[in-house]
Amino acid sequence: MTISISIEPPRQADVEALLAAGTVFAHSLYPVENTFLLSTDELERPGVDVYVARDQDGVTCGMAALVPLGPDTRAELKRLFVHTEARGRGVAGRLLDRIEADAAGRGIRSLALETGTLQHAAMALYRGRGYEQIELFGPYVGEELSVCFAKSL
C-alpha cells in the first residue's frame, strides 16, 4: 500500500469522517466521559498540526495530531486513528515516523500520549516504538481507563 502523509486542515469532509470513525471506535470501548477526543475546532487551534495519511488514490486511511504542551519542548500526540481496512499495513507507524521527525525538527524533545486500557494493539505499537509508560498527566490524572506513554526524541 502506497501511503502519503501530509499536514492538512481538519475541516475537510473526508478528514472529519475519519474523526467521526475514531470517535465511534472510542465510544464503543469507553464511556463518553472517559474519552479525551479533540474536536475539529480544537484541532484548528494555532500550533496544532493534523497529519493525514492517504492511499495511492488519495483516500484518507489514517490521521494523528501533534499538539504543543505549553511553551516548552514537549508535545502530545492526539487522535491517532487508522481505518479498519488499512490496519496492519504500517499506516500508524508511518504517521508516528513523520510526526516524530517533524517534532524533533521543531525542537520538541518529548512526545507524550494517552490511550485507553483496552487498546492493547495501540499499547503494543507504542512500546514497540520506544514509548515508555509514564504517570498519568494533565486531564488524565485519576482516570482509571487511561494509560499514558512518552518518548524522548
C-alpha positions, 0 to 999 in steps of 0.5 A, spaced: 500 500 500 502 506 497 501 511 503 502 519 503 502 523 509 501 530 509 499 536 514 492 538 512 486 542 515 481 538 519 475 541 516 475 537 510 469 532 509 473 526 508 478 528 514 472 529 519 469 522 517 475 519 519 474 523 526 467 521 526 470 513 525 475 514 531 470 517 535 465 511 534 471 506 535 472 510 542 465 510 544 464 503 543 470 501 548 469 507 553 464 511 556 463 518 553 466 521 559 472 517 559 474 519 552 479 525 551 477 526 543 479 533 540 474 536 536 475 539 529 475 546 532 480 544 537 484 541 532 484 548 528 487 551 534 494 555 532 500 550 533 496 544 532 498 540 526 493 534 523 497 529 519 493 525 514 495 519 511 492 517 504 492 511 499 495 511 492 488 514 490 488 519 495 483 516 500 484 518 507 486 511 511 489 514 517 490 521 521 494 523 528 495 530 531 501 533 534 499 538 539 504 543 543 504 542 551 505 549 553 511 553 551 516 548 552 519 542 548 514 537 549 508 535 545 502 530 545 500 526 540 492 526 539 487 522 535 491 517 532 486 513 528 487 508 522 481 505 518 479 498 519 481 496 512 488 499 512 490 496 519 496 492 519 499 495 513 504 500 517 499 506 516 500 508 524 507 507 524 508 511 518 504 517 521 508 516 528 515 516 523 513 523 520 510 526 526 516 524 530 521 527 525 517 533 524 517 534 532 524 533 533 525 538 527 521 543 531 525 542 537 520 538 541 524 533 545 518 529 548 512 526 545 507 524 550 500 520 549 494 517 552 490 511 550 485 507 553 486 500 557 483 496 552 487 498 546 492 493 547 494 493 539 495 501 540 499 499 547 503 494 543 505 499 537 507 504 542 512 500 546 514 497 540 516 504 538 520 506 544 514 509 548 515 508 555 509 508 560 509 514 564 504 517 570 498 519 568 498 527 566 494 533 565 486 531 564 488 524 565 490 524 572 485 519 576 482 516 570 482 509 571 481 507 563 487 511 561 494 509 560 499 514 558 506 513 554 512 518 552 518 518 548 524 522 548 526 524 541 
